[in-house]
Amino acid sequence: VGTPIITSHITIEGEGQQITAQPNPDPFRVFEVNPSGTLILNDVTISGGNDGQGIGSGVLNYAGNLEINQSTFYGNNGAVASIYGTTSINQSVLVSNFAENINYGSAAFIYNSYFTMNNSSVINNRLEYIPPLIGDSPKTLKQILAGSNLPPTTIHLVESESTLTNSTIR
């Protein structure tokens, strides 16, 4: 994790600033919230996170509270994840993130959580590739979809209570 794990109440007033993870061979998650933590992100851009698995590389909320306001998540391997937590995304954009694994959402992976999205946009997120079977070469999404009805993954909701209001998913 690029910052200390959030275990208390933290508010980041980004004022339009960008937090960017530099390309690195080591897995890197920008933020992580633990059960006792609350993270509020206001007006910040998070990009370049890659935890190596695609589970909340921008921010992982593990049983805590996460509120994202007027912010952008761009170019992360699985931008936002909420596992057993409460997450709200308001007036924000999740754009051009990717997932390396079909089991997780490129923009958001929400598992057994309370999730709300208000006045936000989820645009141009995609599945990067499917890891090859032994002896196969990696395939692009275009190659996979040519012979399959497999949909790209954007927001993956699993056993969660979710509300989406005035939002666009494309």
N, C-alpha and C positions, 0 to 999 in steps of 0.2 A: 504494500500500500504506500502511495506516494506521500501521504500526510498521516499524522497520528490517527489511530482508530478513534472514532467519535464515541465517547462514553458519557458525555454530559450534553448540555444544551449549547449548541454552537450556531450562530448566524453569520453567514458570509455575505457582505454587501459588496458585490463585484463591481458595481458602477461601470459595467460594460467591459471589464477586463476578461482576458482569456487565460485559462490554465491548460497548458498543452504538455502532454507526455511526449518526450522525444523518442524516436524509434530506438528500441533496445531489445536485444535478444532475450533478456530476462522478463518474466511476466510482471506487469505493472498495473495496479488499480489506483485510480486517483483518490477516491474517498471510500471509506467503509464505516457504517454506523452499526454499533452493537446494541443489545437489548436495552441498556440504560440510556442510550443516546438519542438526541434529536438534532438533526441537521436541517437548517433552512438555507437554501441557496437563492440569492436574489441577484438578478441581472448579471449573470456570469456565463461564459462559454467554456465548456469542458470538451477537450478533444484529445485524440491519440491514445486513450487508455486501451490496454490490451493485457488482460490478466492471464492469457493463455488458454482460457476455457470459454470465454464469451459470456460470463455471468457477472454483469454489473461492472464492467471495466471502467466506466465513468464514475458510477457510485453504486455500491452494494448496501442495501438496507437489510441487515439481518436482525429482525425482531425489534427494531427501533422505530423511530418516526422520521420521515423524510418529507420535506416540502420544497418543491422546485418552483420558483416564480420568475417569470420573464427571463428565462435562461435558454441557452442553446446547447445541445449535445450533438457533436459532429465528429464523424470518423473514429468512433470507438468500436471495439469488438464486444458487442453487447453493451449498450449505453447505460441502462438503468435496470437494476434487479431489486425486487423486494421479496424476501423470504420470511414469512411469519411476521411481517411488519405492517405499518400504515404508511402509505405513500400517496402524495397528491402532486400533480403536475398542473400548473396554472399559467396560462398565457406564455407558453414555452414552445420550442421547436426541437424535435428530435429528427435530425436530417443526416442522410448519407452515412449511417452507422452500418455495421455488418455483423453477421454471425457466422462462425466457422462450423457450428453444430446445429443441426435442424431441431434439436430439442430445446433450444433457447431462443428468445426473440432478439433480433438485431437491435430494435429500439428499446423494448422493455420485456423483461421476464418477470412475471408476477406469480408467486407461488404461495398459496394459503395466506393471503394478505387482504387488507382493505386497500382498494386502489381507486382514486378519482383522477380524472383528467378533464380540465375545464379550459375552454377557449384556447386550445393548443393544436399543433399540427405535427403529424408524423409523416414524413415525406422521404421517398427515395432510399429507404432502408432495404437491405438485401441479405440473402444468404450468400456467403462467399464461395464456398465449395463444400462438397461432401468428401470426407477423408476416404481414400481408396481402400478397397479390399486388398488383401495380400496378392501381389502380382499385377494389380491394376495400376494405371496411372491416374493422377488426380483429374477430375472433370470440372469444367466450369458449370455454372448454373444453367447457361444456355444449352449445353450438351445434355445435362440431366433432364431438363424440362422437355427437350425434343422427344424423349421416349417415355415420358412419365406424366402423371397428373399431380405431381408434387408441388404444392404452393410455396412461394417464398414466405419466410417467416418475418413478421414485423413486430407484433405484440403477441406474446404467448401468455395466456391467462390460464392458470391451473388452480382449481378449487379456491377461487378468490371471489370476494364480493367487490364488484367493480361498477363504477358509474362514469360514463363518458358524456360530457355536455358540450355542445357547440364546438366540437373538435373535428378535425379532418385527418383521416388515415388514408394514405395513398401510396 
